[in-house]
Amino acid sequence: MKRRQQFNPNKPETVPPNVAGIDWRSLRKGDVITSEQILDMFNIIWDEREVVLAPQCSLKSYMRMQVKDWLEKIRLSIAKPLLFTQKNDDLHVLTDEQAVGYLNGQAYQGLKKHRKATSRMFTHIDTDNLTQHQKDQLSVNQARHAMIASAADGARRQAIQIQRKGGELPRIIPPNL
């Protein structure tokens, strides 16, 4: 019978510095965590009985995502955040140079997804099938998200115009997340 490690994976002070051959405290940008190490780490941190799988994902994919999320959270909790991406079956710690392009693409992907969902609020819902309360809620949601999409689109267009004219974009303070 396999015995589970006795530590709380959500408290960095209780997690041993080396889990499944990975020194998670000293990971550096550019490092690679192999698929075997990922699966070993998953089996050490999580009890198999606690795993509930969504039907659309494979077990190995689920394990990789859990380990990736855990590593990102625990590194953030010790004020040494890292960004991980999956390539093939391995996890790669992105360098700062790689992270710039990756995060820019992710941000634009989020905006595109928001714009598409907002558009669908107007075209894909038959209001005849809704109660008055649901119609009111839809109307509020449509107005809110149309305004957000419009602001994002306007800001993007303005930024492109400024850059084309040779200007510099204003410095902004990152949002409090």
Secondary structure, 3 states (H helix, E strand, C coil): CCCCCCCCCCCHHHCCCEECCEEHHHCCCCCEECHHHHHHHHHHHCCHHHCCCCCCCCHHHHHHHHHHHHHHHHHHHCCCCCCEEEECCEEEECCHHHHHHHHHHHHHHHHHHHHHHHHHHHHCCCHHHCCHHHHHHHHHHHHHHHHHHHHHHHHHHHHHHHHHCCCCCCCCCCCCC
